[in-house]
């Protein structure tokens, strides 16, 4: 393969990295108010597609597998950035008291915390999935909710759109660095007619 063809493949791979990150962020914005399952699904799909593209350019699976680490950063950053930024732009802050936990006395990892503010109980609950939510009945916290109902209610201290944007950019940058390495290593291996390591030792 000529150096120019390898270069074109590498440039295309870099373009895919930023296109996938940007597209999934737009999908997350478009699906606000519905479900976050859509951008999660497409984010996983994009991550797998990028890994396959890495395999084609590099002709080895080890670097493609490593690309799943920045793929996770792209997934979390793109999915969370949209609702977090919406809450920061138009969200309403309120001091509330936690009065009930739906998972109390059960083995469920899905916690729905009932919140009571100055005007009574809030219709929306604070959701947490996991074993150690860090909240207890009687705690007083500040929450932020979307008056339009598109973004879910969140603990105000956890809303950080800048942090999620940084994670998204770092993930896409990690993809970029791996794409450049894949292009260079893939071309070098093809020029020397050298098989990838795992193929040489018979593991792939």
Secondary structure, 3 states (H helix, E strand, C coil): CCHHHHHHHHHHHHHHHHHHHHHHHHHHHHCCCCCCHHHHHHHHHHHHHHHHHHHHHHCCHHHHHHHHHHHHHHHHHHHHHHHHHHHHHHEEEEEEEEEEECCCCCCCCEEEEEEEECCEECCCCEEEECCCCCCCCCCEEEEEEECCCCCCCEEHHHCCHHHHHHHHHHHHHHHHHHHHHHHHHHHHHHHCCCCCHHHHCCCC
